[in-house]
Amino acid sequence: MPPREPLPALAIPRMRGSGFVFAGVWLLILVQTVEDAWKNPDRALGALAIVATLGFAVLYFVLLSRGWSTMRATGDLGATRRRAVLGLAALFALTAVIVPGAGSSGFNTVYFISAYAAFTLPLRPALGLFLVCVVALVLAGRWVDGWSDLQGTAIGTFFAAVATLGMTRLIRRSRQLAAAQQDLARLAVAEERTRFSRDLHDLLGHSLTVITLKAELAGRLLDVDVERARVEVEDVERLARTALTDVRAALEGYREVSLGAELAGARQALAAAGVTGRLPGSVDEVPGELQELFGWVVREGVTNVVRHSGARTCWITVSSCAVVVCDDGSGPRPGSGGGAGLAGLAERARVAGGALTVGRSTQGGFELGVRV
């Protein structure tokens, strides 16, 4: 299978322009944190909290933009494990500096910590971190005086985490779906190439075999019967033109094989090879949906007879559900295992719900058949 091509970037907002504005709007939640820090009677502690809040906003913005860019470029969500852990540790450290100077509103940073964890961590570690944060906020709201509003922060943290986690899972599934669709497209191309090469082998194998035989016959007749040699050369020219037409039709996808036409071609090929042909006079009993398959069987069978068998007589029998080509030649070659033509024919029979049989005929030669 050919190597997988890089997946195209997903249609998600880029972290620039309107994407930056959209991401930055949520940082306005930290305005309340700055206001509370500004009101702190301890000016130094309040100023430290304000600086830490601004640093938190910048760090969160940088971490998120890098993770988003990585996702667009490679399809891997978030960041590496090391970068995610270091980023979360830095965000927690800044929160620890903010809370003493801003009070309970300093825990507004937990919204962003949970969102970043959902964006960068695997599912289980992210859920564990969410649980720790929510439980810690609930307990702090109950045990610390003046921090009762942390109950609402805990609820907001839960919903922020769930929303971000759902978005990242959705993006990951979209990536997997895109990869699966790409694999299916490559398989379809490979299957079409196989089908085309099989058809081309079957088309040219028969035509070129007959052309070779007639050219050899014409060469032998040049010194014996010039008129007969001229007829054979004309046949070679006609067969070459027919083969060229078949190839062009195959390239356009319109080439169809019919049982009647293949029997007529088989009669001519056998005669050119000096093999007596015992062919059916009519194929009316063969259903229309099997005409093409049976035509391929006749083409492949007669090609094998002419090329390899050394037979004197070839029999072709057809019925409403089966076609058999056999001869009185040398029979199957040990260890030959068939070729590309037989492999393609077996695949055609399988698609039609039939089975290919290959073996020794009752006349001692080779037998090829398909029964549906």
Salt bridges, closest charged atoms under 4 A:
ASP183 OD2 - ARG4 NH2 2.58
ASP183 OD1 - ARG186 NH2 2.06
GLU192 OE2 - ARG195 NH2 2.57
ASP199 OD2 - ARG195 NH1 2.64
ASP199 OD1 - ARG198 NE 3.73
ASP199 OD1 - ARG348 NH2 2.36
ASP202 OD1 - HIS201 ND1 3.18
ASP202 OD2 - ARG348 NH2 3.14
GLU227 OE2 - ARG230 NH1 2.67
GLU232 OE1 - LYS214 NZ 3.02
GLU232 OE2 - ARG228 NE 3.15
ASP235 OD2 - LYS214 NZ 3.16
ASP235 OD1 - ARG238 NH2 3.98
GLU237 OE2 - ARG241 NH2 3.16
ASP246 OD1 - ARG255 NE 3.10
GLU262 OE2 - ARG299 NH2 3.16
GLU347 OE2 - ARG350 NH2 2.54
